[in-house]
Amino acid sequence: MPSWVRANPDGSVVRVRDVARVEMGAQNEDNFSRLDGKSGVAIAIYLSPGANAVKTSAAVDATLAKLAPRFPEGAEI
């Protein structure tokens, strides 16, 4: 699999790393979470470089509160 997006007429190339951030991740994203012996859902949240952790936390909390009415019966944050 090439690591370039396109070749230019002058022979130079535009690489994936020139237009995106590339990170290694798990090859298998299946997981199983429990909290206090009950099934749960784990959500990984990563800060972008330079992001404000306090503002990000508040935004996550607000988003979860907004989504809570759509959770299955008995699910809670």
CORQUIZI-V664144 format. One line per field, one symbol per residue. ss: DSSP state (H for helix, E for strand, C for the rest). phi: phi as a letter, one per 20 degrees, with the letter a starting at -180 (. if undefined). burial: I if it has 9 or more other ideal C-beta (glycine too) atoms within 8 Angstrom, else O. Layout:
ss: ???
phi: ???
burial: ???
//
This chain:
ss: CCCEEEECCCCCEEEHHHHCCCCCCCCCCCCCEEECCEEECCCCCCCCCCCCHHHHHHHHHHHHHHHHHHCCCCCCC
phi: .fedebdegenfceegffcbedcfcffcefbcccclmdgbcececdffgnfeffffffffgfffffegfeffgnebe
burial: OOOIOOOOOOOOIIIIOOOOOOOOOOOOOOOOOOOOOOOOOOOOOOOOOOOOOOOIOOOIOOOIOOOIOOOOOOOOO
//
